[in-house]
């Protein structure tokens, strides 16, 4: 209930008025059935703008730190993500990360829409980085189509580390759905999952016009002491 209240009453109308989303290819998002929205990740606001323009409910995952902040800011952040149906994910990997994917798999098997950032983290410099194979596992296990989503200027509106976004028109581009049914039954095959992931990343590169770097973005980010 809070998801729809935020989207259509408390937050959505104001955000649309301020940022005036310019959207290309929205017709590529199927009106029914399981769909994976695979997006490049430029800004904290990506998870706000994408669901804002899609009539269907979108379930994203977000790093667990967003749910454990302290003080009023931490509580407000947690309530926002809980209210929008976002799933916390422990990015240390292993079983914790698998649990988040399993939750999104249930969303897809129920005919819903799952949002995912194949890079696994925000781009440190705006370029597009190597995708992790979780998106392929979701697609192969659920049978869902994958719609690539290019965030075109979210990093200009709210650069990483910036709390207050700059007022500008947000631009988003949706690509044609990718069908991986030809790989049915091959979930768990690491070569197939890498091929599927690379195909998705290629489409994101074409849609976004961003330079592609064949390493994981996480490797470029400083490791906490």
C-alpha positions in Angstrom: 0.0 0.0 0.0 2.8 2.4 0.9 4.4 1.8 -2.5 1.3 3.1 -4.4 0.8 5.9 -1.9 4.3 7.2 -2.5 4.1 6.7 -6.2 0.7 8.3 -7.0 0.1 10.7 -4.0 3.0 11.6 -1.7 6.0 11.6 -3.9 5.5 10.6 -7.6 3.5 13.6 -8.8 6.0 16.1 -7.3 9.0 14.3 -8.8 7.4 14.2 -12.2 6.7 17.9 -12.0 10.2 18.7 -11.0 12.3 16.3 -13.1 9.9 16.0 -16.2 11.1 12.5 -17.2 11.9 12.2 -20.9 11.4 8.5 -21.8 12.1 6.6 -24.9 10.9 3.1 -25.7 8.5 2.6 -22.8 6.3 0.5 -25.0 9.0 -2.2 -24.8 8.0 -3.0 -21.2 5.4 -5.8 -21.4 2.1 -5.0 -19.7 1.8 -8.4 -18.1 4.0 -11.4 -17.2 7.4 -11.6 -15.6 9.9 -8.9 -16.6 13.4 -8.2 -15.6 14.5 -4.5 -15.9 18.3 -4.6 -16.2 19.7 -1.1 -15.9 23.1 0.6 -15.7 23.6 2.3 -12.3 24.7 5.9 -12.2 23.0 7.4 -9.2 21.1 6.7 -5.9 18.1 8.2 -7.7 18.0 5.4 -10.4 15.8 3.3 -8.2 13.3 6.2 -7.8 13.1 7.4 -11.4 12.6 4.0 -13.1 9.6 2.8 -11.0 8.1 6.3 -11.3 7.4 6.0 -15.0 6.3 2.4 -15.1 2.7 1.6 -14.3 3.6 -1.8 -12.9 5.2 -2.3 -9.5 8.9 -2.7 -9.7 10.9 -4.6 -7.1 14.6 -3.6 -6.7 17.4 -4.8 -4.5 19.6 -2.4 -2.6 22.7 -2.7 -0.5 21.9 -3.6 3.1 23.5 -0.5 4.5 20.5 1.5 3.3 18.4 -0.3 5.9 20.8 0.0 8.9 21.5 3.8 9.0 21.4 5.7 12.3 19.4 8.7 13.3 16.5 10.4 11.6 18.2 10.2 8.1 18.8 6.5 8.6 15.3 5.9 9.7 13.8 7.9 6.8 16.0 6.1 4.3 15.0 2.7 5.7 11.3 3.6 5.7 11.5 4.8 2.1 13.1 1.5 0.9 10.8 -0.7 2.9 7.8 1.3 1.7 8.8 0.9 -2.0 9.3 -2.9 -1.6 13.1 -2.8 -2.0 15.0 -5.9 -0.9 18.2 -5.6 1.1 21.2 -7.5 -0.2 24.4 -8.2 1.6 27.0 -7.4 -1.1 29.7 -9.6 0.6 28.4 -12.4 -1.6 27.7 -16.0 -0.9 24.4 -17.1 0.6 23.3 -13.6 1.5 23.4 -12.4 -2.1 21.7 -15.6 -3.2 18.8 -15.0 -0.7 18.1 -11.6 -2.4 18.1 -13.2 -5.9 15.7 -15.9 -4.6 13.3 -13.2 -3.4 13.3 -11.6 -6.8 12.8 -15.0 -8.3 9.6 -15.4 -6.3 8.5 -11.9 -7.6 9.1 -13.1 -11.2 7.4 -16.4 -10.8 4.4 -14.5 -9.5 4.3 -12.6 -12.8 5.9 -9.4 -11.4 8.6 -7.0 -12.4 12.1 -7.2 -10.9 14.7 -4.4 -11.3 18.4 -5.2 -11.1 21.7 -3.5 -11.7 23.9 -6.1 -13.4 27.1 -4.1 -12.5 26.3 -4.8 -8.8 27.1 -1.3 -7.7 27.0 2.3 -8.9 29.5 3.2 -11.6 32.4 5.1 -10.1 32.9 7.3 -13.2 29.9 7.0 -15.4 31.3 4.2 -17.6 29.6 0.9 -18.0 31.3 -2.0 -16.2 31.3 -5.8 -16.4 28.0 -7.4 -15.4 27.7 -10.0 -12.7 25.8 -13.2 -13.7 23.0 -12.9 -11.2 20.8 -11.2 -13.8 21.4 -14.2 -16.1 20.5 -16.7 -13.3 17.3 -14.8 -12.7 16.4 -14.8 -16.4 17.1 -18.5 -16.9 15.4 -19.7 -13.8 12.3 -17.6 -14.2 11.9 -17.6 -18.0 11.3 -13.8 -17.8 12.3 -11.5 -20.6 15.0 -8.9 -19.9 14.3 -5.3 -20.8 17.5 -3.3 -20.9 17.1 0.2 -19.3 19.7 3.0 -19.9 19.8 5.8 -17.4 21.2 8.6 -19.6 21.9 11.5 -17.2 21.1 10.5 -13.6 24.8 11.0 -12.7 24.5 14.6 -13.7 21.3 15.1 -11.7 22.6 13.4 -8.6 26.3 12.5 -8.7 27.5 9.8 -6.2 27.9 11.3 -2.7 25.5 14.2 -3.4 22.5 14.4 -1.1 20.5 17.1 -3.0 19.8 16.4 -6.7 20.2 19.1 -9.3 17.0 20.2 -11.0 17.1 18.9 -14.6 15.1 16.7 -16.9 15.9 13.1 -16.3 16.3 10.9 -19.4 15.7 7.2 -19.6 15.8 4.8 -22.6 14.2 1.3 -22.7 15.4 -1.3 -25.2 13.6 -4.2 -26.9 13.0 -7.2 -24.6 15.7 -9.9 -24.8 14.4 -13.5 -24.8 16.8 -16.2 -23.5 14.4 -19.1 -23.8 16.9 -20.8 -26.2 19.0 -21.5 -23.0 16.1 -23.1 -21.1 17.3 -25.7 -18.6 20.9 -24.3 -18.6 20.7 -22.2 -15.4 23.8 -22.9 -13.4 26.1 -23.3 -16.5 28.6 -20.6 -15.9 29.5 -20.3 -19.6 25.9 -19.8 -20.6 25.3 -17.3 -17.7 28.3 -15.3 -18.7 27.1 -15.2 -22.4 23.7 -14.1 -21.3 25.1 -11.4 -19.0 27.5 -10.1 -21.7 24.6 -9.9 -24.2 22.6 -7.8 -21.7 25.6 -5.5 -21.1 26.2 -5.1 -24.8 22.6 -3.9 -25.2 23.1 -1.5 -22.3 26.3 -0.1 -23.9 24.4 0.5 -27.2 21.4 2.1 -25.5 23.4 4.3 -23.1 26.3 5.3 -25.4 28.6 4.8 -22.4 32.1 3.4 -22.7 32.3 -0.2 -21.6 35.1 -1.5 -19.3 35.5 -5.2 -18.9 36.3 -5.3 -15.2 34.0 -5.2 -12.2 33.2 -1.7 -10.9 33.6 -2.9 -7.3 37.3 -3.3 -8.0 37.7 0.4 -8.6 36.1 1.4 -5.4 38.1 2.0 -2.2 37.9 -0.8 0.4 36.9 0.4 3.9 39.7 0.1 6.4 
